[in-house]
């Protein structure tokens, strides 16, 4: 059994660790509320852009935007991976990176190459370690995502798609379900999957529009904004998931630290009781000998 002094040192060390995890839990809880509000505020914009795009796409069957279909025979796809810049958020990054890795294996088995865009430091580090082809990246987004920081890395993939260098673009991120649940998602971004524009906003009638300057210019700009809105929403969902996962992980760490402290305290009490009993026995034995 360890000595009393060593046990006291361990107890103090675990108590200091618990103070840190408790503080991180409270900070994550505060940031989580703001991130969830930001995510929910972004959803109406993405839904409205989707609704407008669905009506405009149905109103102009004579012009088909490249994002709606691609005849490219390229043997390559693009994947945008959204992860966090910091750790200590449970298995959140691991889950989404596992989904991306599985897709990369499937593509490799089919003889298809992939070019990656990393949003977040954890994803960038992982892609670098496995030797993936990272064509663009952005890190250190902070607690608030800014679209102007995302446009550059995203445009690399969009340009490659429009030039026919890649035949599809995928988006991987962690979707926020609730505080206790976040699920990894890897969905097709381009070409737009069948029914993606009508998701939740099914077109029941065809509207007539007057375009200024012309339908092609309007649709080109609108669908680019639509893709940007999807990526921004994914980053917002990922940040809300990050703070929720971190809060849960730090709460679990604090609870585990309390259990460890209780066990060490019990061990310390037993060691102290044994030492006292030994001293009393020595005193009684010495007195009897005298």
C-alpha positions in Angstrom: 0.0 0.0 0.0 1.3 3.5 -0.9 2.3 5.8 1.9 0.0 8.5 3.2 2.1 11.3 1.7 2.0 9.8 -1.7 -1.7 9.3 -1.6 -2.2 12.9 -0.5 -0.2 14.1 -3.4 -2.3 12.0 -5.8 -5.5 13.4 -4.3 -4.3 16.9 -4.7 -3.3 16.3 -8.3 -6.7 14.8 -9.2 -8.5 17.7 -7.5 -6.5 20.2 -9.6 -7.4 18.2 -12.7 -11.0 18.2 -11.7 -11.0 22.0 -11.3 -9.7 22.3 -14.9 -12.3 19.9 -16.4 -15.1 21.6 -14.4 -14.1 25.0 -15.7 -13.8 23.7 -19.3 -17.3 22.1 -18.9 -18.8 25.5 -17.9 -17.0 27.3 -20.7 -18.2 24.8 -23.3 -21.8 25.0 -21.9 -21.7 28.8 -22.4 -20.3 28.5 -25.9 -22.7 25.7 -26.8 -25.7 27.9 -26.3 -24.3 30.6 -28.6 -23.3 28.0 -31.2 -26.7 26.4 -31.2 -28.4 29.8 -31.6 -26.0 30.6 -34.6 -26.8 27.2 -36.2 -30.6 27.6 -35.8 -30.4 31.1 -37.2 -28.5 29.9 -40.3 -31.1 27.2 -41.1 -33.8 29.5 -42.4 -31.4 31.1 -44.9 -30.3 27.7 -46.2 -33.9 26.6 -46.5 -35.0 29.8 -48.3 -32.1 29.5 -50.8 -33.0 25.9 -51.4 -36.6 26.9 -52.0 -35.7 29.7 -54.5 -33.3 27.5 -56.3 -35.9 24.7 -56.7 -38.4 27.2 -58.2 -35.9 28.7 -60.6 -34.5 25.4 -61.7 -38.0 24.1 -62.5 -38.9 27.4 -64.3 -35.9 27.1 -66.7 -35.7 23.6 -68.2 -33.9 25.0 -71.2 -30.9 25.9 -69.2 -29.3 23.3 -67.0 -26.6 24.5 -64.6 -23.5 22.3 -64.4 -24.2 21.7 -60.7 -27.4 19.9 -61.6 -25.5 17.3 -63.6 -22.0 16.5 -64.8 -20.9 14.3 -67.8 -17.3 14.4 -66.7 -15.4 11.2 -67.1 -12.7 12.2 -64.6 -11.3 9.5 -62.4 -11.3 11.8 -59.3 -13.7 13.1 -56.7 -13.4 16.0 -54.2 -14.1 15.7 -50.5 -14.6 18.6 -48.1 -14.0 17.5 -44.5 -15.2 19.7 -41.6 -13.6 19.0 -38.2 -12.6 21.0 -35.1 -9.4 23.0 -34.5 -9.2 21.8 -30.9 -9.5 18.4 -29.2 -11.1 17.2 -25.9 -14.5 16.7 -27.5 -14.9 13.0 -27.2 -15.0 10.8 -30.4 -16.6 13.5 -32.5 -13.7 14.0 -34.9 -12.9 10.3 -34.9 -16.4 9.4 -36.1 -16.5 11.8 -39.1 -12.9 10.9 -40.1 -13.7 7.2 -39.9 -16.6 7.8 -42.3 -14.3 9.7 -44.7 -11.7 7.0 -44.4 -14.2 4.3 -45.3 -15.3 6.3 -48.3 -11.7 6.7 -49.4 -11.2 3.0 -49.2 -14.3 2.4 -51.3 -13.1 4.9 -53.9 -9.6 3.4 -53.9 -11.1 -0.1 -54.5 -13.0 1.4 -57.4 -9.9 2.9 -58.8 -11.0 6.5 -58.1 -8.7 9.1 -56.6 -9.7 11.9 -54.2 -8.6 15.4 -53.5 -9.3 16.8 -50.1 -10.3 20.2 -48.6 -9.7 20.3 -44.8 -11.7 22.7 -42.7 -10.3 22.5 -39.2 -6.9 21.6 -37.8 -7.8 18.1 -36.7 -8.9 17.0 -40.2 -5.9 18.7 -41.7 -3.5 16.8 -39.4 -5.2 13.5 -40.1 -5.1 14.0 -43.9 -1.5 14.9 -43.7 -0.7 11.7 -41.7 -2.4 9.4 -44.1 -0.8 11.1 -47.1 -4.0 12.4 -48.7 -4.0 14.9 -51.5 -5.0 18.1 -49.7 -5.6 20.9 -52.3 -7.0 23.5 -50.0 -7.4 24.2 -46.3 -8.6 26.6 -43.6 -8.0 26.4 -39.9 -8.4 28.6 -36.8 -12.0 29.6 -37.6 -12.5 30.6 -33.9 -15.9 30.3 -32.2 -17.7 32.1 -35.0 -17.6 30.9 -38.6 -17.1 33.6 -41.3 -18.2 32.8 -44.8 -15.3 34.9 -46.3 -12.8 32.5 -44.8 -14.6 29.5 -46.3 -15.2 30.7 -49.8 -11.5 30.3 -50.9 -11.0 26.7 -50.0 -14.5 25.7 -51.3 -13.9 27.5 -54.6 -11.0 25.3 -55.3 -13.3 22.2 -55.4 -16.0 24.1 -57.2 -13.6 25.2 -59.9 -12.2 21.7 -60.3 -15.8 20.4 -60.7 -16.7 23.0 -63.3 -13.5 22.2 -65.3 -14.4 18.5 -65.2 -11.3 17.6 -63.2 -13.5 15.9 -60.6 -16.8 14.1 -61.2 -18.3 14.7 -57.8 -17.8 16.6 -54.6 -18.7 15.3 -51.1 -19.1 17.1 -47.8 -18.3 15.4 -44.5 -19.2 17.0 -41.1 -20.9 16.3 -37.8 -24.6 17.1 -37.7 -26.1 18.4 -34.4 -29.1 16.3 -33.3 -29.2 17.3 -29.6 -26.9 18.0 -26.7 -26.2 14.3 -26.1 -26.2 13.1 -29.7 -24.2 14.2 -32.8 -24.0 12.1 -35.9 -21.3 12.0 -38.6 -22.5 12.8 -42.1 -20.9 12.3 -45.5 -23.2 13.6 -48.2 -22.9 14.3 -51.9 -22.6 18.0 -52.6 -22.1 18.1 -56.4 -23.7 17.2 -58.6 -26.8 18.0 -56.6 -28.5 14.7 -55.8 -31.9 14.1 -57.3 -34.5 15.9 -55.2 -32.0 17.8 -53.1 -33.4 21.2 -54.1 -36.9 20.1 -53.4 -36.0 18.8 -49.9 -38.7 20.1 -47.7 -39.9 22.5 -50.4 -41.4 20.3 -53.1 -42.3 22.3 -56.2 -46.0 21.9 -56.9 -46.3 24.6 -59.5 -44.1 26.3 -62.1 -43.5 30.0 -61.5 -42.7 32.5 -64.2 -39.8 34.9 -63.7 -38.3 38.0 -65.3 -34.6 37.8 -65.1 -32.1 40.6 -65.0 -29.7 40.4 -66.8 -30.6 36.8 -67.9 -31.5 33.4 -66.5 -28.0 32.0 -66.9 -26.4 34.7 -64.8 -29.0 34.5 -62.1 -28.9 30.7 -61.8 -25.1 30.7 -61.9 -24.9 33.1 -58.9 -27.8 31.5 -57.0 -26.5 27.9 -57.1 -23.0 29.1 -56.0 -24.6 30.8 -53.1 -26.7 27.7 -52.4 -23.5 25.6 -52.2 -21.8 28.2 -49.9 -24.9 28.1 -47.7 -24.7 24.3 -47.4 -21.0 24.5 -46.4 -21.6 27.3 -43.9 -24.5 25.4 -42.4 -22.3 22.3 -42.1 -19.6 24.4 -40.3 -22.2 25.9 -37.9 -23.6 22.4 -37.2 -20.1 21.1 -36.6 -19.3 24.0 -34.1 -22.5 23.4 -32.2 -21.7 19.7 -32.1 -18.1 20.4 -30.9 -19.2 22.5 -27.9 -21.9 19.9 -27.0 -19.5 17.0 -27.2 -16.8 18.9 -25.3 -19.3 19.8 -22.5 -20.4 16.1 -22.2 -16.8 14.9 -22.3 -15.6 17.4 -19.6 -18.6 16.5 -17.4 -17.7 12.8 -17.7 -14.1 13.7 -16.9 -15.1 15.7 -13.8 -17.4 12.9 -12.6 -14.6 10.3 -13.1 -12.2 12.5 -11.2 -14.6 12.7 -8.3 -14.8 8.9 -8.2 -11.0 8.7 -8.2 -10.8 11.2 -5.4 -13.3 9.2 -3.3 -11.4 6.0 -3.9 -8.0 7.6 -3.0 -9.6 9.2 0.1 -10.8 5.8 1.2 -7.4 4.3 0.6 -5.8 7.2 2.5 -8.1 6.7 5.5 -7.3 3.0 5.6 -3.5 3.7 5.4 -3.8 6.4 8.1 -5.9 4.0 10.3 -3.3 1.2 9.9 -0.5 3.6 10.8 -2.3 4.8 13.9 -3.1 1.2 15.0 0.6 0.3 14.5 1.7 3.2 16.6 -0.7 2.4 19.4 0.4 -1.3 19.4 4.1 -0.2 19.7 3.2 2.2 22.6 1.2 -0.5 24.4 4.0 -3.1 23.7 6.6 -0.7 25.0 4.6 0.1 28.2 4.1 -3.5 28.9 7.8 -4.2 28.5 8.6 -1.5 31.0 
